[in-house]
Structures are given as C-alpha cells and as structure tokens.
C-alpha cells in the first residue's frame, strides 16, 4: 500500500499543510547483497536500496518525485503534462503512467538515444497510454522545443526532464528521511558510502539536502550517465556545482513553506564520477553490461545498461580499493523492475505512432 504520510512531513509538520502531495509510493526495502559479496570475496558490506519496487505497477526513482509534481498539476487545475526525455525515457514512461491514472493528458518531447528493443517497446507503450509524442529531436533542439512550447500552452504543466525541479527534488529529501528511519529501526547499518545514478541531478540533490537535514553522515557518490549539458539547468557546466545549486534551491523552496527548517551551508562539492558515461547517452559499456549480469546472476535483481548498470560498475571498481575495506556501501537502485508489458495495447503497431517515429521500427 502507498505510504500516506511522508517521513519529511513528520519531521516538519508545516510542510503537510503547505506542499501538494498525492501518495504513490511505498517504503522500499534495503537488503544485503550476500551473493555478490561471496562471489567477489568482498571485504566491504554491500547493500541495495530497492527503489526498483517503489510502487506495485512501476518502480524506480521517478514516482518519488511525481508524488509532489503531479499533485501540483492537480492543484493548478491543468489538463496536460508536458515533459521530455530520451526515446526510451523511464521518466517519460513514469510520467505517462501516473498522469493517465489521474486523468491528465501526457505530452512527451523525445530526443535520440541508441535504439534497442526496450526503446521500441516504450515508444509503443507511450502511445498505448495515449501520450502525444513530439520529435524526435537532438538533445539541444529538444530543450529549445520545450522552452518554445512553454510560452504557448496555457493549460499545460511543464514538468522538467527527470522531474528535477525543487518540488520534484523534495521526493528524495523525503527518501533520505526514509533511509534514516530504516537505519534507526535496525533494518541496515548506517552506510559509509552511497552510490547513485547522476542523470538530471534531482535524485542526488535531494539526497544531499536530505542527509544534511536528517543529520546523516554518509559519503554520497554520483555517477554521471548523461550529457554534460544537463548541468546547465542550474546555471553551470559543472555537475557537482549543479547538484549543489539544485539542493540550495530546494532548501530555499522548503523554507518558504516551513520556517522551522534550518538554514544550511553546502561548502563541499558533491563527488561525481564521469568515467563511466561511455561516450554517449544510452551507449553500452562493457563494465556496465558486466555489472548488470553480475546483479542478475547472484541477486536476481534487474539493472539497466543506460543508468544503474554504469553506476553499479563504478561501485564495483571502488570497492576494490583498500580504503573501502570493511566499509558499508549502499547502492541506490533507481531502475524499475516491475513488468511493463501490461501497459502495451495488443492491437497497436508502430504505424499508430507519428510518422517521424516509424524509422525506429524499419
């Protein structure tokens, strides 16, 4: 069942009255990766946060953000929700699924990424769920299209890529408080390090801020899996600075709704690793594929090659270093592990898509 009251609201009750919220997610489990530890003769403790099971119908990190963002759509009485992402974007799929449940019309601006059967399947699901598809565009031109439409559509709610606005980031501030409760309940020991995928930056920015507010001393490490231009959303070409800026914006936003939230300083840059990107969004890397196979073989947990496989590959490299011996390392799984086949209309074909997308099926 969905969690009714966010942990963040328990810490700061005024937010309950002032922030839009609809319950979508359930608390996600933490579990030790005993199979991988044994297979690698690992000297560290490896744990995973199962956000791949964040809801019963569609998991991953996006529903945490959509609890707040889609509630805001409803509070503003908008009819359409427009967002953007790659051709096989998990964010676009999550937005489409939950917008449809709330009788909102999803509009998707899609940009190119390497073509796979999963991408083809998601394009068909977008259409099966009634989403309007725009594009495909290059990464930069899709951003311009987003900005152009922003000025023209009055009944449309413009949801940023990845849901990474201050309101969306609140979902992962809350996630940090959820993790704190699990540590205090004895569900896992406090991690020394936490590895998380770094895409549109909202997940990491929320955890960065949430750990400060929850007074959790955890070394947060992000792994970049997208183009560097994404960081420009927050006025900088530096991923580390962009994450810090977004965390600051989110703190300012929260303090306007609850003055009891303390002022904080973000002196140090968060750590972001860039060596696992692989030279292109969605491009396969040998390390990422190996990490995906390792997780599936020894833990029966699904990762993907675009985001979480690359992140777990970085974790595997790091635990080989002496400084990680006898440390507790948590991997935050932001991928969806729920079966999405049920969303696909059995009568729909690629010819039901806009003509500009037909080439991806020929």
Secondary structure per residue as TSV (DSSP state, phi and psi in degrees):
chain	resnum	aa	ss	phi	psi
A	1	X	-	360.0	147.0
A	2	X	-	-62.0	146.1
A	3	X	-	-72.0	123.6
A	4	X	S	-78.9	-46.5
A	5	X	S	-113.0	117.1
A	6	X	-	-60.3	145.5
A	7	X	H	-57.4	-34.2
A	8	X	H	-62.3	-35.5
A	9	X	H	-69.1	-29.8
A	10	X	H	-68.7	-36.7
A	11	X	H	-74.6	-34.9
A	12	X	S	-133.5	84.6
A	13	X	T	-59.4	-28.0
A	14	X	H	-63.0	-26.5
A	15	X	H	-63.6	-30.3
A	16	X	H	-61.4	-34.7
A	17	X	H	-84.2	-24.3
A	18	X	H	-109.5	-15.5
A	19	X	S	-106.9	136.6
A	20	X	-	-67.5	140.3
A	21	X	-	-158.7	134.6
A	22	X	-	-129.4	134.0
A	23	X	-	-73.8	125.0
A	24	X	-	-123.8	-38.4
A	25	X	-	-99.0	170.4
A	26	X	-	-122.4	157.4
A	27	X	-	-59.9	133.9
A	28	X	-	-100.0	145.1
A	29	X	-	-72.4	157.2
A	30	X	E	-114.7	140.1
A	31	X	E	-147.1	151.0
A	32	X	E	-83.0	140.9
A	33	X	-	-90.7	69.6
A	34	X	H	-64.1	-37.7
A	35	X	H	-63.8	-43.8
A	36	X	H	-70.4	-38.7
A	37	X	H	-56.5	-45.5
A	38	X	H	-69.6	-41.2
A	39	X	H	-64.3	-35.2
A	40	X	T	-96.1	1.1
A	41	X	T	50.2	50.9
A	42	X	-	-77.2	137.0
A	43	X	S	-92.1	-7.7
A	44	X	S	-100.7	158.7
A	45	X	E	-87.7	125.5
A	46	X	E	-109.0	130.5
A	47	X	E	-129.1	159.9
A	48	X	E	-133.8	139.8
A	49	X	E	-98.7	118.8
A	50	X	-	-86.4	58.8
A	51	X	G	-70.6	-6.3
A	52	X	G	-65.8	-12.3
A	53	X	G	-118.1	34.7
A	54	X	S	-67.8	-25.0
A	55	X	S	-138.2	166.5
A	56	X	S	-73.9	-22.9
A	57	X	S	-105.3	-27.9
A	58	X	-	-157.6	121.8
A	59	X	-	-97.1	-158.6
A	60	X	S	95.2	-176.9
A	61	X	S	-83.2	-18.1
A	62	X	H	-66.9	-39.5
A	63	X	H	-58.9	-28.4
A	64	X	H	-60.7	-40.4
A	65	X	H	-74.1	-38.0
A	66	X	H	-69.5	-20.5
A	67	X	H	-56.7	-34.5
A	68	X	H	-95.1	-40.9
A	69	X	H	-68.2	-46.8
A	70	X	H	-70.7	-28.5
A	71	X	H	-63.4	-36.4
A	72	X	H	-67.8	-37.2
A	73	X	H	-58.1	-47.7
A	74	X	H	-65.7	-38.7
A	75	X	H	-67.4	-26.1
A	76	X	T	-92.1	0.5
A	77	X	T	58.9	38.4
A	78	X	-	-82.5	156.5
A	79	X	S	-101.6	-34.9
A	80	X	E	-116.1	149.6
A	81	X	E	-122.7	118.5
A	82	X	E	-111.6	131.1
A	83	X	E	-145.0	-177.9
A	84	X	E	-143.0	158.5
A	85	X	E	176.5	-177.1
A	86	X	E	-69.3	168.9
A	87	X	T	-55.0	-33.0
A	88	X	T	-113.1	35.4
A	89	X	-	-62.1	125.6
A	90	X	H	-66.6	-36.4
A	91	X	H	-62.1	-44.9
A	92	X	H	-64.1	-36.9
A	93	X	H	-68.5	-45.6
A	94	X	H	-61.3	-43.8
A	95	X	H	-60.4	-43.2
A	96	X	H	-63.2	-46.3
A	97	X	H	-60.7	-49.6
A	98	X	H	-81.1	-28.2
A	99	X	H	-64.0	-42.6
A	100	X	H	-59.9	-40.7
A	101	X	H	-62.0	-28.1
A	102	X	T	-99.6	13.4
A	103	X	T	61.6	35.7
A	104	X	-	-105.7	149.8
A	105	X	E	-95.6	114.4
A	106	X	E	-83.6	139.5
A	107	X	E	-125.1	127.7
A	108	X	E	-120.0	123.4
A	109	X	E	-93.7	116.1
A	110	X	E	-112.2	136.6
A	111	X	E	-117.0	163.8
A	112	X	-	-64.8	145.2
A	113	X	-	-152.4	163.6
A	114	X	-	-54.1	137.4
A	115	X	-	-81.9	129.3
A	116	X	-	-137.7	165.8
A	117	X	H	-57.3	-33.8
A	118	X	H	-64.8	-40.6
A	119	X	H	-62.2	-45.6
A	120	X	H	-59.7	-43.5
A	121	X	H	-61.6	-42.6
A	122	X	H	-68.2	-36.9
A	123	X	H	-59.0	-41.8
A	124	X	H	-69.2	-35.5
A	125	X	H	-68.8	-40.8
A	126	X	H	-50.1	-49.0
A	127	X	H	-71.7	-36.8
A	128	X	H	-58.9	-33.5
A	129	X	T	-90.4	5.0
A	130	X	T	87.2	14.8
A	131	X	-	-72.8	144.4
A	132	X	E	-87.1	127.2
A	133	X	E	-105.4	127.5
A	134	X	E	-117.8	136.2
A	135	X	E	120.6	-153.8
A	136	X	E	-79.6	154.0
A	137	X	E	-123.9	167.4
A	138	X	-	-72.8	167.6
A	139	X	H	-60.1	-47.0
A	140	X	H	-70.2	-44.0
A	141	X	H	-67.1	-28.7
A	142	X	H	-67.2	-35.8
A	143	X	H	-65.5	-42.8
A	144	X	H	-62.6	-40.7
A	145	X	H	-61.6	-41.0
A	146	X	H	-59.3	-45.6
A	147	X	H	-69.1	-36.2
A	148	X	H	-65.0	-48.2
A	149	X	H	-65.1	-28.7
A	150	X	H	-57.6	-30.4
A	151	X	T	-86.9	-11.3
A	152	X	T	-111.4	-24.5
A	153	X	-	-108.4	111.8
A	154	X	S	-84.9	-30.3
A	155	X	S	-95.7	16.3
A	156	X	E	-109.5	134.2
A	157	X	E	-92.1	125.4
A	158	X	E	-97.5	108.7
A	159	X	-	-101.7	118.4
A	160	X	-	-65.8	159.0
A	161	X	G	-52.2	131.5
A	162	X	G	73.6	0.4
A	163	X	G	67.9	24.2
A	164	X	-	-93.2	56.9
A	165	X	S	-99.4	166.4
A	166	X	H	-52.4	-39.8
A	167	X	H	-65.0	-42.5
A	168	X	H	-65.6	-37.8
A	169	X	H	-61.5	-28.5
A	170	X	H	-55.1	-31.0
A	171	X	H	-58.1	-33.3
A	172	X	H	-95.4	-15.0
A	173	X	H	-63.2	-44.9
A	174	X	H	-61.7	-38.1
A	175	X	H	-61.6	-35.0
A	176	X	H	-64.0	-39.5
A	177	X	H	-69.4	-32.6
A	178	X	H	-62.8	-45.1
A	179	X	H	-63.0	-40.1
A	180	X	H	-59.3	-43.7
A	181	X	H	-62.2	-37.9
A	182	X	H	-67.6	-36.9
A	183	X	H	-65.9	-46.0
A	184	X	H	-66.4	-28.8
A	185	X	T	-82.3	-2.9
A	186	X	T	81.5	17.0
A	187	X	S	-74.8	-24.9
A	188	X	S	-160.7	156.8
A	189	X	-	-73.8	159.9
A	190	X	-	-64.8	126.2
A	191	X	-	-69.0	147.5
A	192	X	S	-83.1	-35.0
A	193	X	E	-134.7	147.6
A	194	X	E	-132.1	125.3
A	195	X	E	-103.5	132.4
A	196	X	E	-144.3	147.8
A	197	X	E	-66.9	139.2
A	198	X	E	-114.8	98.5
A	199	X	S	-110.6	-95.1
A	200	X	S	-86.3	7.8
A	201	X	S	84.2	-13.7
A	202	X	H	-65.7	-38.5
A	203	X	H	-63.0	-47.9
A	204	X	H	-70.1	-38.1
A	205	X	H	-62.9	-40.3
A	206	X	H	-65.4	-42.4
A	207	X	H	-66.5	-39.7
A	208	X	H	-58.3	-49.5
A	209	X	H	-68.5	-43.3
A	210	X	H	-61.2	-40.1
A	211	X	H	-64.5	-36.2
A	212	X	H	-67.3	-45.8
A	213	X	H	-66.7	-37.0
A	214	X	H	-85.3	-2.3
A	215	X	T	56.7	48.8
A	216	X	-	-104.5	117.8
A	217	X	-	-90.0	88.4
A	218	X	-	-129.2	132.2
A	219	X	E	-76.6	114.2
A	220	X	E	-96.3	125.9
A	221	X	E	-124.8	120.0
A	222	X	E	-100.3	148.8
A	223	X	E	-120.8	114.8
A	224	X	E	-72.1	130.1
A	225	X	-	-128.9	10.8
A	226	X	S	-130.1	173.5
A	227	X	-	-64.6	149.0
A	228	X	G	-64.7	-23.2
A	229	X	G	-62.2	-19.7
A	230	X	G	-56.8	-32.8
A	231	X	G	-65.4	-17.4
A	232	X	G	-67.8	-17.3
A	233	X	G	-52.4	-32.0
A	234	X	G	-112.3	28.8
A	235	X	T	75.0	26.1
A	236	X	-	-157.1	155.4
A	237	X	S	-95.6	5.1
A	238	X	-	-98.7	124.2
A	239	X	H	-62.1	-43.5
A	240	X	H	-61.6	-45.8
A	241	X	H	-65.4	-36.8
A	242	X	H	-65.5	-41.0
A	243	X	H	-63.2	-44.2
A	244	X	H	-64.5	-41.5
A	245	X	H	-63.2	-41.1
A	246	X	H	-67.2	-37.5
A	247	X	H	-63.7	-40.2
A	248	X	H	-64.9	-43.2
A	249	X	H	-60.8	-40.5
A	250	X	H	-67.9	-40.1
A	251	X	H	-61.4	-45.6
A	252	X	H	-60.5	-41.9
A	253	X	H	-61.9	-45.6
A	254	X	H	-64.8	-38.2
A	255	X	H	-68.1	-24.9
A	256	X	H	-70.5	-17.9
A	257	X	H	-105.8	-14.1
A	258	X	-	-155.8	103.8
A	259	X	T	-69.5	-12.2
A	260	X	T	-76.1	-13.2
A	261	X	S	-69.2	126.8
A	262	X	-	-71.5	153.3
A	263	X	-	-73.0	139.3
A	264	X	-	-130.2	155.5
A	265	X	-	-114.8	140.2
A	266	X	-	-114.0	82.4
A	267	X	-	-76.8	-42.6
A	268	X	S	-93.0	145.3
A	269	X	-	-75.6	138.2
A	270	X	-	-67.1	152.8
A	271	X	E	-83.5	125.7
A	272	X	E	-126.9	127.1
A	273	X	E	-96.5	132.8
A	274	X	-	-110.5	-5.5
A	275	X	T	-83.1	1.1
A	276	X	T	-112.1	4.8
A	277	X	S	-63.2	-41.5
A	278	X	T	87.8	10.3
A	279	X	T	85.4	1.7
A	280	X	S	-175.0	145.4
A	281	X	T	-63.5	124.8
A	282	X	T	80.0	0.3
A	283	X	-	-75.0	131.7
A	284	X	-	-66.3	143.4
A	285	X	-	-125.6	145.6
A	286	X	H	-58.4	-38.9
A	287	X	H	-66.2	-40.9
A	288	X	H	-65.3	-43.4
A	289	X	H	-63.7	-39.3
A	290	X	H	-63.8	-40.8
A	291	X	H	-65.0	-41.4
A	292	X	H	-60.1	-46.7
A	293	X	H	-65.1	-37.7
A	294	X	H	-63.8	-45.6
A	295	X	H	-64.7	-39.3
A	296	X	H	-70.6	-40.6
A	297	X	H	-68.0	-45.3
A	298	X	H	-99.7	-17.2
A	299	X	H	-126.6	-7.8
A	300	X	-	55.9	39.9
A	301	X	-	-119.4	135.1
A	302	X	-	-91.5	131.3
A	303	X	-	-116.8	177.4
A	304	X	-	-125.0	161.6
A	305	X	T	-85.0	-14.6
A	306	X	T	-83.8	-39.5
A	307	X	T	-119.2	-74.1
A	308	X	H	-72.5	-29.8
A	309	X	H	-62.6	-42.8
A	310	X	H	-66.6	-37.0
A	311	X	H	-67.5	-44.1
A	312	X	H	-68.6	-30.3
A	313	X	H	-61.8	-40.0
A	314	X	H	-64.4	-42.7
A	315	X	H	-59.2	-44.4
A	316	X	H	-61.8	-38.2
A	317	X	H	-65.0	-41.0
A	318	X	H	-69.8	-36.5
A	319	X	T	-72.6	-8.3
A	320	X	T	-78.5	-12.5
A	321	X	S	-82.5	147.8
A	322	X	G	-60.1	-34.8
A	323	X	G	-66.5	-16.4
A	324	X	G	-92.9	-3.6
A	325	X	T	-62.1	135.8
A	326	X	T	63.4	21.4
A	327	X	-	-101.1	159.8
A	328	X	E	-103.3	118.9
A	329	X	E	-120.4	125.8
A	330	X	E	-109.6	129.5
A	331	X	E	-103.6	122.7
A	332	X	E	-93.7	107.3
A	333	X	-	-82.2	106.6
A	334	X	-	-93.8	5.5
A	335	X	S	-86.7	156.8
A	336	X	-	-89.6	128.1
A	337	X	-	-108.7	1.8
A	338	X	S	-77.5	146.6
A	339	X	-	-70.8	124.3
A	340	X	-	-101.7	3.1
A	341	X	G	-60.9	-30.6
A	342	X	G	-66.1	-16.7
A	343	X	G	-82.2	-11.1
A	344	X	S	-87.7	122.7
A	345	X	-	-68.0	129.2
A	346	X	T	-70.0	-16.6
A	347	X	T	-99.4	-8.1
A	348	X	-	-84.1	139.8
A	349	X	-	-125.0	173.6
A	350	X	G	-62.0	-23.0
A	351	X	G	-69.5	-13.2
A	352	X	G	-82.7	-9.4
A	353	X	S	-80.5	161.1
A	354	X	-	-54.7	146.9
A	355	X	G	-55.5	-33.3
A	356	X	G	-63.7	-15.4
A	357	X	G	-100.4	-5.9
A	358	X	G	-62.2	-31.5
A	359	X	G	-62.4	-20.3
A	360	X	G	-79.5	-2.5
A	361	X	G	-119.0	-1.1
A	362	X	-	-102.5	360.0
